[in-house]
Amino acid sequence: MVISVFVYGFLGIAPMVQLRERAEISTTPGFIQDYAWQSVSVVLIGYGVFLIGSSVGKRQASPGPRFAGRIFELHGTSVLVTTLLAFLISAYYVGSLGIGSLFQARTVLDIERAATWGNPTTAALITGFSQMGLLVATVAQILLFRQRRAKNETAPVILLIVTVALLLLLVNPVSSPRYTVGTVYVALVAACGGWSSIRRYRSISIALLTSLFFLFPIASTFRNSTDAKVKFGGPLEALLSGDFDSFYQINNAIYFLAAKGITWGEQLLGVVLFWVPRDLWANKPVDTGILLAQFREYSFTNLSAPLWAELMVNGGWPLLIIGMVALGFFTRRWDERLQREIELAGTPGVIGCIVPVYLLIVLRGSLLQSMASLSVILLFAWFSSFGRTARR
């Protein structure tokens, strides 16, 4: 669902409006018309082979009871330790910046983070550990609460309420990126049973797609100042904004390949070794969005780089085809596993509640920028699963 929403919204509707209106996006000016059809081909072929990989990854329906399988139950001690660890890291984060920073504009908060932790990698990891660590702890507590209620056991709520409150305070629409806020909200909905029925699934899917067009641009109101006034614009105006620069960045990637050729995986190496500080790796690759912005000599470099552009820059058409087929195959297998978890327990597991919606951040890119928080999510989810038991 998340991949389809991204393709339809960012790589379908948005570029159609932008090209039909012959509009210039302020953050990515200078669309190269000579590469327009190549850019369209990258989108269509990439998504087409993704669907092929998804079809190949579909398992044959096995005979037997529909609800046959195992339920993995969380262990209360592991969830408690994970929560306390998230509290400690969040306390360090807030203590270093000051509680007032939680309600400052994003640009002001970014400056304060840079001043507090001079190394960008360190700042990204600490921010990810505080925000995403607390999200994992909250989701794990909700799932543990549902698990205990289903077994008619005592399910304490005070710690859960405190954790939810701290999470919503730390990740709020004023000082936090919109994608992070959206990840938190949708993950909490998933943990509370948002995917437990087809009707709920469809409602949330439509709500998510509608939010991208109507609420997403409004959510950037306090990006530069907390005194800004909320402006309600139409969906067409939103689709012509820098929020939907993905297709233009694919166009820039095609232009980059024509001028300089592929990077032979150098950008992906930076993604894999994202945790290495630039102080130790002077030539560490920058985000692919920044790479393309510097190539086009844009004044604003905080741009996206959708997965299609990432694969093309690193390995051209072969890597795009192989990468999207693999993505389709593994996401289809994962989707089927999530479906079984929902049928058995009413919700996915900890990772299944968070990572699918976080995938929207990964798809929009840049990959390097999204790795810090993703690694924290996976690490904390693994830690919270210690001692879990399987029950048929």
C-alpha positions in Angstrom: 0.0 0.0 0.0 2.7 2.5 0.9 4.7 1.8 -2.3 1.6 2.2 -4.4 0.7 5.5 -2.6 4.2 6.8 -3.3 4.2 5.8 -6.9 0.6 7.2 -7.5 1.1 10.4 -5.6 4.8 11.4 -6.1 5.6 9.7 -9.4 2.1 9.7 -11.0 -0.3 12.5 -10.2 2.4 15.1 -9.2 4.5 14.9 -12.4 1.4 14.8 -14.6 0.2 18.1 -13.1 3.7 19.6 -13.2 4.2 18.7 -16.9 0.7 19.7 -18.0 1.1 23.0 -16.2 4.6 23.5 -17.6 5.5 24.6 -14.0 8.9 25.2 -12.6 9.4 23.8 -9.1 11.3 26.4 -7.1 13.6 23.9 -5.4 14.5 22.1 -8.6 14.4 24.6 -11.5 15.5 23.8 -15.0 13.6 20.6 -16.0 15.5 19.0 -18.9 12.9 18.4 -21.6 15.3 16.3 -23.7 15.2 13.7 -20.9 11.5 13.9 -20.2 10.6 10.6 -21.8 13.6 8.8 -20.4 12.5 10.0 -16.9 9.0 8.6 -17.6 10.5 5.3 -18.7 12.5 5.1 -15.5 9.4 5.4 -13.5 7.2 3.0 -15.5 9.9 0.3 -16.1 11.0 0.5 -12.4 7.5 0.1 -11.1 6.7 -2.6 -13.8 9.6 -4.8 -12.8 8.7 -4.2 -9.2 5.2 -5.7 -9.9 6.9 -8.6 -11.7 9.0 -9.3 -8.6 5.9 -9.1 -6.5 4.1 -11.6 -8.7 7.1 -14.0 -8.5 7.2 -13.6 -4.7 3.6 -14.6 -4.2 3.4 -17.9 -2.3 0.9 -20.6 -3.4 -2.0 -20.9 -1.0 -1.3 -23.8 1.3 -4.0 -26.2 2.4 -5.2 -26.3 5.9 -7.0 -23.9 8.4 -6.9 -20.3 7.5 -5.6 -19.2 10.9 -2.9 -21.9 11.2 0.4 -20.5 12.4 2.2 -19.1 15.4 1.7 -16.0 17.5 4.8 -14.4 18.9 4.2 -12.9 22.3 6.3 -10.1 23.7 8.0 -10.5 27.1 7.1 -7.8 29.6 10.6 -7.4 31.0 12.1 -6.8 27.5 9.5 -4.2 26.7 10.1 -2.5 30.1 13.9 -2.4 29.6 13.4 -1.1 26.1 11.1 1.7 27.4 13.5 2.7 30.1 16.4 2.8 27.7 14.3 5.0 25.4 13.5 7.3 28.3 17.2 7.7 29.1 18.2 8.6 25.6 15.3 11.0 25.2 16.2 12.6 28.5 19.8 13.1 27.2 18.4 14.6 24.0 16.0 17.0 25.6 18.5 17.9 28.3 21.2 18.7 25.8 18.9 21.0 23.7 16.6 22.3 26.4 12.9 21.5 26.7 12.0 24.7 24.9 13.6 23.4 21.7 10.7 21.0 21.3 8.5 23.9 20.3 10.9 25.8 18.0 10.8 25.9 14.3 12.6 23.1 12.5 15.3 25.3 11.0 16.1 26.8 14.5 16.2 23.3 16.0 18.5 22.1 13.2 20.9 24.9 14.0 20.9 24.1 17.7 21.5 20.4 17.0 24.4 21.3 14.8 25.9 23.5 17.5 25.4 20.8 20.2 26.7 17.9 18.2 29.1 19.2 15.6 29.2 15.9 13.7 26.1 15.5 11.5 26.2 11.7 11.8 26.3 11.9 15.6 23.4 14.4 15.6 21.3 12.2 13.3 21.9 9.1 15.4 21.1 10.8 18.7 17.9 12.3 17.2 17.0 8.9 15.7 17.6 7.1 19.0 15.5 9.5 21.0 12.5 9.7 18.6 12.4 6.3 16.9 13.5 4.5 20.1 10.6 6.0 21.9 8.3 5.1 19.1 9.4 1.4 19.2 8.9 1.4 23.0 5.4 2.8 22.6 4.4 0.4 19.9 5.8 -2.5 21.9 3.8 -1.4 25.0 0.6 -1.2 23.0 1.1 -4.6 21.6 1.9 -6.0 25.0 -1.2 -4.4 26.4 -3.4 -5.9 23.7 -1.7 -9.3 24.2 -2.4 -9.3 28.0 -6.0 -8.1 27.5 -6.6 -10.9 25.0 -5.5 -13.4 27.6 -7.6 -11.7 30.4 -4.4 -10.8 32.3 -3.7 -7.6 34.2 -2.6 -4.9 31.7 -1.1 -1.8 33.4 -1.8 1.5 31.6 0.1 4.2 33.5 3.5 3.6 31.9 1.8 3.3 28.5 0.0 6.6 28.9 3.3 8.3 30.0 5.2 6.8 27.1 2.6 7.9 24.5 2.5 11.4 26.0 6.3 11.7 25.9 6.4 10.4 22.3 3.8 12.9 21.1 5.6 15.7 22.9 9.0 14.8 21.5 7.7 14.2 17.9 5.3 17.1 17.3 4.2 18.9 14.1 6.1 22.1 15.0 9.7 21.0 15.5 9.7 17.5 13.8 9.8 16.7 10.1 6.4 15.8 8.6 7.5 12.4 7.5 8.6 11.5 11.0 5.4 12.8 12.5 3.4 10.8 9.9 5.4 7.7 10.7 4.6 8.0 14.4 0.9 8.6 13.9 0.3 5.8 11.4 2.5 3.4 13.4 0.3 4.0 16.5 -2.8 3.5 14.4 -1.4 0.2 13.2 -0.5 -0.9 16.7 -4.1 -0.1 17.9 -5.6 -2.4 15.2 -5.8 -0.1 12.2 -5.2 -2.9 9.8 -7.4 -5.5 11.5 -10.1 -5.3 8.8 -10.3 -4.6 5.1 -12.7 -1.6 5.8 -10.2 0.0 8.2 -7.3 -0.7 5.8 -9.1 0.9 2.9 -10.1 3.9 5.0 -6.6 4.5 6.3 -5.1 4.1 2.7 -7.5 6.7 1.3 -6.8 9.0 4.3 -3.1 8.7 3.8 -3.3 9.5 0.1 -5.6 12.4 0.8 -3.3 13.7 3.5 -0.4 13.8 1.1 -2.3 16.2 -1.2 -4.1 18.4 1.4 -2.4 18.1 4.8 1.2 17.4 3.9 1.9 21.0 2.5 0.2 22.6 5.5 2.4 20.6 7.9 5.4 22.6 6.8 3.9 25.9 8.1 6.3 26.1 11.0 9.4 25.0 9.2 11.1 28.4 9.4 9.1 30.3 12.0 6.6 29.5 14.8 4.9 32.8 14.0 3.9 31.7 10.5 0.2 31.6 9.6 -1.4 28.4 8.3 -2.2 28.7 4.6 -4.8 26.4 3.1 -4.0 25.9 -0.6 -5.6 23.6 -3.2 -4.2 20.2 -4.2 -2.9 21.6 -7.5 -0.9 24.2 -5.7 0.6 21.6 -3.4 1.6 19.3 -6.3 3.6 22.2 -7.8 5.6 22.6 -4.6 9.1 21.3 -3.7 7.5 18.6 -1.6 6.8 16.7 -4.8 10.2 17.0 -6.5 10.7 13.3 -7.0 10.1 13.2 -10.7 12.3 16.3 -11.3 15.1 14.6 -9.3 14.8 11.5 -11.5 15.1 13.9 -14.5 18.3 15.3 -12.9 19.6 11.8 -12.3 19.2 11.0 -16.0 21.0 14.2 -16.8 23.8 13.3 -14.3 24.3 9.9 -16.0 24.5 11.5 -19.4 27.1 14.0 -18.2 29.2 12.0 -15.7 28.1 8.4 -15.9 27.2 6.0 -13.0 29.0 6.1 -9.7 29.5 2.3 -9.6 27.9 1.9 -6.2 29.8 4.7 -4.4 26.6 6.3 -3.1 25.3 2.9 -1.9 28.6 2.4 0.0 27.9 5.6 1.8 24.5 4.2 2.7 25.9 1.0 4.1 28.6 2.8 6.1 26.3 5.7 7.1 27.5 5.4 10.7 31.1 6.3 9.9 31.7 9.9 10.8 33.0 12.2 8.1 35.9 13.1 10.4 37.2 9.6 9.8 36.1 9.4 6.2 36.9 12.7 4.5 35.5 11.5 1.1 32.3 10.0 2.4 29.6 10.4 -0.2 26.9 13.0 0.4 23.2 12.3 0.1 22.2 11.6 -3.5 19.8 14.4 -3.3 22.6 16.8 -2.4 24.8 15.2 -5.1 22.2 16.0 -7.7 21.6 19.5 -6.3 25.3 20.3 -6.4 25.5 18.9 -10.0 22.7 21.3 -11.1 24.2 24.1 -9.0 21.1 24.7 -7.0 21.2 27.1 -4.1 18.9 24.8 -2.0 20.4 21.3 -1.6 18.1 19.6 0.9 16.3 17.7 -1.8 14.9 14.2 -2.1 16.3 11.4 -4.3 13.7 8.7 -4.9 14.8 5.1 -5.0 14.5 5.1 -8.8 17.1 7.9 -8.9 19.3 6.2 -6.3 19.5 3.0 -8.3 20.1 4.8 -11.6 22.9 6.9 -10.3 24.6 3.9 -8.7 24.3 1.3 -11.4 22.1 2.6 -14.3 19.4 0.4 -15.9 20.8 -3.0 -14.8 20.7 -2.0 -11.1 17.3 -0.4 -11.4 15.8 -3.6 -12.8 17.5 -5.9 -10.4 16.9 -3.7 -7.4 13.2 -3.1 -8.1 12.6 -6.8 -8.9 14.2 -7.7 -5.6 12.2 -5.1 -3.8 8.9 -6.4 -5.2 9.8 -10.0 -4.3 10.8 -9.4 -0.7 8.0 -6.9 0.0 5.4 -9.4 -1.3 6.8 -12.1 1.0 6.8 -9.6 3.9 3.3 -8.5 3.1 2.0 -12.1 3.3 3.7 -12.6 6.6 2.2 -9.4 7.9 -1.2 -10.6 6.8 -0.8 -13.8 8.7 0.2 -11.8 11.8 -2.9 -9.6 11.5 -5.2 -12.6 11.0 -3.8 -14.3 14.1 -3.2 -11.4 16.5 -5.2 -8.4 15.0 -2.0 -6.4 14.5 1.5 -6.8 12.9 4.5 -7.1 15.1 6.6 -4.2 16.3 8.6 -3.9 13.0 5.4 -4.5 11.0 3.7 -1.6 12.6 6.5 0.9 12.0 8.7 0.0 9.0 6.1 -0.2 6.3 5.0 3.4 6.7 8.6 4.5 7.3 9.2 3.0 3.9 7.7 6.2 2.5 10.7 8.0 3.7 13.1 5.4 2.2 11.3 5.6 -1.1 11.4 9.4 -1.3 15.1 9.4 -0.2 17.8 10.1 0.0 18.7 6.6 1.3 21.7 7.9 3.3 19.4 10.4 5.1 16.9 7.7 6.1 19.3 5.1 7.3 20.0 6.5 10.8 16.4 6.3 12.0 15.7 3.0 10.2 18.7 1.3 11.9 17.4 2.6 15.3 13.9 1.1 14.6 15.4 -2.3 13.7 17.8 -2.3 16.7 15.2 -1.3 19.3 12.6 -3.7 17.8 15.1 -6.5 18.0 16.0 -5.6 21.6 12.3 -5.5 22.6 11.8 -9.0 21.2 14.2 -10.7 23.6 12.5 -13.5 25.5 9.4 -13.5 23.3 7.6 -16.9 23.0 5.8 -18.5 20.1 2.3 -20.0 20.7 0.4 -21.9 18.0 
